[in-house]
Amino acid sequence: MSLKNKKLLFSSLFILTAIIIASCTLIGSDRPTIINDEFRIQVDSVQFSSGIYNFRDTVVLKFFGKIGSDSCYKLSHFQVYKEGNTVELALWGKKDASSGNCLTGNVDLSGQHYRVFPVQTGFLDVTIRQPDGTTIKTGIRIY
Amino acid sequence: MKKIIFIIMLFPVFLQAQGFKALGGKIGFTFIHSTWDINDPEINKFYPDKPKFYNAYLGVYGEFLSKKTLSTCIDLSYHLTDYSFEYTMYDKYGQNIGTSSIRNSVQYVSLLIKEKIRYGKDLGANYYAFAGPRIELEFNKNVDKDFSTIFNNTNKVIVGYTVGGGFSWNFNTFQLLGEAFWHGDIIKTYSSGNGKILNNGLGFIIGAGWYVTKK
């Protein structure tokens, strides 16, 4: 192999390895895991609407906590698992800045609710999954 | 990162070897999904369906110790595996309002050493088959909390094999190539009492490189 060819070879090698390392960095750890830029909301507390619940009543869960730090944040949807009288929830928020007019100031859940329909008497177990992997567990007696 | 640099530094050693034939870049994808056989109750609650897999490869290749029909090849690639989990979204009344997805990604450096048997002239079309061992080193991952019990316990080193075939079109100083391959994993990506993940896959690669013709 001639010296000129060797130089060409090593130049090519250098460029290609640089591309690989750059790709590792660019495609790597900074990519969000959540598609559509949605996020789980940290719930501070959960309350049941007042009253004694009977079988086939609607149980209303009210949530409290901060969604975001400006007016473009909002509650997006619930992620739900239901099995008998066990309910597990995660609350998802979303930032919609399409209007370009996001006013500074916290946006809270302020008692936004989710409705549960118990399918049997006994204890209704409710678990809230938090963004950090911990959970809030609560419940109420269904008569 | 030290492992990556070490592997890259091995390349010049091979380049000095007799019978150097080609060096270039490749990009590839797998389109047959891998095995997700996990029965974790905590994951299954929100994500009852299996994930969609996505594998991408970007790398360099070298062909050495070249004889008339046989040569030894090395592929060094950055390998990204994405696991995308779909879940159902509900409104405050418990009504289904559509689906969304959560993506987990694991990144590897993949080293494949393969023997290649080819048919064709030095210039023009060449057809070939290849097989060889492959080792993948995990160096980074981006994992959602709901899946941490699985992805935080994946194997950092995966040993497998690759078999395949392809064609190259060789010009005086460069070549274009296309390959189809099967990646089989001998060491599983994940294995426990909850099940297993295997990253087997059928895929294709296109590439271009610098090519040495016979003098």
Contacts between the chains, C-beta under 8 A, distances in Angstrom:
chain1	res1	chain2	res2	distance
A	1	B	20	6.7
A	1	B	212	7.4
A	5	B	212	7.6
A	8	B	210	6.9
A	9	B	15	6.3
A	9	B	23	6.1
A	9	B	210	6.5
A	10	B	12	7.4
A	10	B	15	7.7
A	12	B	23	6.1
A	12	B	24	7.7
A	12	B	209	7.9
A	12	B	210	5.5
A	13	B	11	6.1
A	13	B	12	7.6
A	13	B	15	7.4
A	13	B	23	6.5
A	13	B	60	7.1
A	16	B	24	7.6
A	16	B	25	5.0
A	16	B	60	4.4
A	17	B	8	5.2
A	17	B	11	7.8
A	17	B	60	6.6
A	19	B	25	7.1
A	19	B	58	7.3
A	20	B	58	6.3
A	20	B	59	6.2
A	20	B	60	6.9
A	20	B	76	7.6
A	20	B	77	7.6
A	20	B	78	5.0
A	21	B	4	7.3
A	23	B	58	5.3
A	23	B	78	5.4
A	24	B	4	7.7
A	24	B	78	5.3
A	24	B	107	6.6
A	24	B	139	7.5
A	24	B	140	7.3
A	27	B	78	7.9
A	27	B	80	6.0
A	27	B	107	7.5
A	28	B	107	6.1
A	28	B	140	5.3
A	28	B	142	7.6
A	29	B	140	5.5
A	29	B	142	5.7
A	31	B	105	6.7
A	31	B	142	5.9
A	33	B	102	6.1
A	33	B	103	5.3
A	33	B	104	6.2
A	33	B	105	7.6
A	33	B	142	5.5
A	33	B	143	6.9
A	33	B	144	4.5
A	34	B	102	6.0
A	34	B	103	7.4
A	34	B	144	7.2
A	35	B	84	7.6
A	35	B	100	6.7
A	35	B	101	4.6
A	35	B	102	7.1
A	35	B	103	5.9
A	36	B	100	6.3
A	38	B	100	6.6
A	40	B	145	8.0
A	76	B	89	7.6
A	77	B	89	3.9
A	77	B	90	6.2
A	77	B	91	6.6
A	77	B	97	6.2
A	77	B	100	7.4
A	78	B	89	7.3
A	78	B	90	4.5
A	78	B	91	7.1
A	78	B	92	7.0
A	78	B	94	8.0
A	79	B	46	5.5
A	79	B	87	5.8
A	79	B	88	7.7
A	79	B	89	7.0
A	79	B	90	7.4
A	80	B	88	7.6
A	80	B	90	4.9
A	80	B	94	7.0
A	81	B	45	3.9
A	81	B	46	5.8
A	88	B	45	5.9
A	88	B	46	7.7
A	90	B	46	7.2
A	92	B	89	7.5
A	92	B	100	7.7
A	112	B	92	6.9
A	113	B	92	5.7
A	114	B	90	8.0
A	114	B	92	5.2
A	114	B	94	7.2
A	115	B	92	6.5
A	115	B	93	5.5
A	115	B	94	5.8
A	116	B	94	7.4
A	117	B	94	7.1
A	129	B	146	7.5
A	131	B	145	7.0
A	132	B	145	6.9
A	133	B	145	4.2
A	133	B	146	8.0
A	133	B	148	6.7
